[in-house]
Amino acid sequence: MLDNVKVGKQIALLRKNKGLTQEDIARQLNISSQAVSKWENGHTMPELSLLVALSELLGCTIDHILFPMPVQAANANFEHILLPYAPIADFVGIRWPRSMSKPAILSAVKLFMGLEKRRDAMNRQINDDAEYILQGAFSGISFGYSWGFDDNWEECLAIYGLTCEMHASSEYSKEEFVSIAVDHIRSGYPIIVIPKEYTDTILATGYSDSGRVLKGISFLDGDDEKNSVMSFELLNSYSEWYLKDSDLLLIKPGQKTVSVADKCREVLQKGYVLLSNKVRLFEQPLVGYGLVIYDNWCEELRKETNKGLTDIECMFPHIFIHYEGKLRVKQFLELCMHLIQDFDNCAVLTAISKYDEMLSICEKCMHEMLPKTPENAEEAGVKRQAYIGILQRCRGLEEEALMAISSFGGGDNHVSGSRI
């Protein structure tokens, strides 16, 4: 006995496999698209006079339409998806600036593994900027200008009681690389695919097509919106991910959990050293860290003026990157006040006030000065001189902030005790 519903599903499947729409079928058979819709919904059956033409159009026999056989298990394509270990609330942080992918990925790993202890009224993990701020500091990104500590994923994960294992695609065949990813996801832990070129970093929590397609969310340096997505409900598909030159980071359980307070103390000392640097260390003048960046920046502005350039090339996007770094340092200091005991509150508030003033100056620069394009070289030179004055003022403020930071643990390791 013919089953209208099964026949309808078979027609729909065969049509999609051919890349055809209901309208395409209707047009070829000289019928209405509503008639095709009724077939596929199981409400009616194709008339016998149409079945021959329909079978030719779909590239099959009439029997294949009327008596669909089940798909062989060997050809089945399964999806394997890990679900978050605990519910995650909607993101309530600030989407801009959130330009760096590494702290965003680490924040997402914490949420996925259900390790965020702060919960809302519905017992969902609170999803805001706090972890991004901490991991921005722990990875060194906050303290530098286009800078971070070298490959310290393991150190950053240790505060979650996690560790990682790195595999380079160049060391394996494509099949082996895919197999490593599949086996790890099946063990219950996510993976991170870190490309060598500038493109999306993937946090994968599932796969399909035997691992040739990863399922997850992606992050990208410079993409504030993308780095704010912490939802594992609607996963994206990444096909042929294994063809790119990349590293595969396997998230694994660690031997012990590092104290967040201890990590803050350690990073405060490292950050102080980075921020205090007055020596140019890199070929590119605006890549590196420390007070030297201000000096390099002023010199680049003078060079542009000497060349008679109308365009002020060294302010965008550098001023935005600079702003985010100073914002994250200030926010990190604010978090440290709650995480570390025996802080010199007077000194830390002094440092925070200096960064607040720097941020206000940068905001005025970004919103009032930067959008106004000079009309000629002379006007550009005047504007560059104003930028130099701003950078010199910010340098002075940062020096004052660093003096305060040194008194509560930057250079002398005065920070001790813990509230957590």
Secondary structure, DSSP 4 states (H G I P E B T S, - for coil): ---HHHHHHHHHHHHHHTT--HHHHHHHHTS-HHHHHHHHTTSS---HHHHHHHHHHHTS-HHHHHSPPPPPGGG----EEPPPSS-BPPP-S--SS---HHHHHHHHHHHHTT----B-TTSPBP-SSHHHHHHHHHTTGGGEES---SS-HHHHHHTTTEEEEEEEGGGS-HHHHHHHHHHHHHTT--EEEEESSSS-EEEEEEEEGGGTEEEEEEE-TT-TTGGG----SS-EEEETGGGS-EEEEEEEE-S-PPPHHHHHHHHHHHHHHHHH--S--SSSTTSEESTHHHHHHHHHHHHHHHTT-SS-TTSTTHHHHHHHHHHHHHHHHHHHHHH-TT--HHHHHHHHHHHHHHHHHHHHIIIIITTS--SSHHHHHHHHHHHHHHHHHHHHHHHHHHHHHHHTTSSS--------
